[in-house]
Amino acid sequence: MNTIRTIVIDDNKEVVRSILTHFENSESVKVVKIFNDGEAGLDFITNHKEEFDVIIMDILIPKVDGLAMLDILKERGIIKKELCGIKVL
């Protein structure tokens, strides 16, 4: 079974803690990076898109909000409208 490499972008520490707790014993999902603002997350996603499979992201995050980030990632061809490639939750 392949492990789903996940990054989390959320500035709420309680939400991040909940996500980490949920996946801590999972063999199928591994949280590989956590960012508390959109700018840092966007930089990582742009430069390391082969290092993760799924993005769990809040909409209301500092610096670059989640909706703006989705537009930027679509413009850069990193995510697509079709159900393929990197998934964003």
C-alpha positions as CSV (number, residue, x, y, z in Angstrom):
1,M,0.0,0.0,0.0
2,N,1.3,3.5,-0.9
3,T,1.5,6.2,1.7
4,I,-0.4,9.4,0.9
5,R,2.0,12.2,1.6
6,T,0.0,15.2,3.0
7,I,0.8,18.8,3.7
8,V,-1.4,20.9,6.1
9,I,-1.8,24.7,5.7
10,D,-3.7,26.1,8.6
11,D,-3.0,28.8,11.2
12,N,-5.3,27.3,13.9
13,K,-3.1,25.2,16.2
14,E,-6.1,23.2,17.5
15,V,-7.1,22.2,14.0
16,V,-3.5,21.2,13.1
17,R,-3.3,19.2,16.3
18,S,-6.6,17.5,15.5
19,I,-5.4,16.5,12.0
20,L,-2.1,15.2,13.4
21,T,-3.9,13.2,16.1
22,H,-6.2,11.7,13.5
23,F,-3.4,10.5,11.3
24,E,-0.7,9.7,13.9
25,N,-1.2,5.9,13.8
26,S,-2.1,5.8,10.1
27,E,0.0,3.6,7.8
28,S,-1.7,5.1,4.7
29,V,-1.5,8.8,5.4
30,K,1.6,10.7,6.5
31,V,1.7,14.5,7.2
32,V,5.0,15.6,5.8
33,K,4.8,19.4,6.3
34,I,2.8,21.9,8.2
35,F,2.5,25.6,7.4
36,N,0.7,28.3,9.3
37,D,0.4,30.8,6.4
38,G,-0.4,30.7,2.8
39,E,2.8,32.3,1.5
40,A,5.0,29.6,3.1
41,G,2.7,26.9,1.9
42,L,2.6,28.3,-1.6
43,D,6.3,28.5,-1.8
44,F,6.7,24.9,-0.7
45,I,4.0,23.6,-3.1
46,T,5.5,25.5,-6.0
47,N,9.1,24.2,-5.4
48,H,8.4,20.7,-4.1
49,K,5.3,19.5,-5.9
50,E,6.7,16.0,-6.3
51,E,7.0,15.6,-2.5
52,F,3.3,15.3,-1.5
53,D,0.0,14.0,-2.8
54,V,-2.7,15.9,-0.9
55,I,-3.1,19.4,0.5
56,I,-5.3,20.0,3.6
57,M,-5.8,23.7,3.6
58,D,-7.9,26.3,5.4
59,I,-9.5,29.1,3.4
60,L,-8.9,31.8,5.9
61,I,-5.1,31.8,6.4
62,P,-2.6,34.7,6.7
63,K,-0.6,36.2,3.8
64,V,-2.2,34.3,0.9
65,D,-5.7,33.0,1.6
66,G,-6.8,29.5,0.6
67,L,-9.0,30.6,-2.3
68,A,-6.3,32.9,-3.8
69,M,-3.8,30.0,-3.4
70,L,-6.1,27.7,-5.4
71,D,-6.3,30.3,-8.2
72,I,-2.5,30.6,-8.2
73,L,-1.9,26.9,-8.2
74,K,-4.4,26.5,-11.1
75,E,-2.6,29.3,-13.1
76,R,0.8,27.5,-12.5
77,G,-0.7,24.2,-13.6
78,I,0.1,22.5,-10.3
79,I,-3.6,21.6,-9.7
80,K,-6.2,21.0,-12.3
81,K,-10.0,21.3,-12.3
82,E,-10.3,17.6,-13.3
83,L,-10.1,14.9,-10.7
84,C,-6.5,14.1,-11.2
85,G,-3.1,15.2,-9.8
86,I,-2.8,16.7,-6.4
87,K,-6.0,16.7,-4.3
88,V,-6.9,19.7,-2.1
89,L,-9.1,19.3,0.9
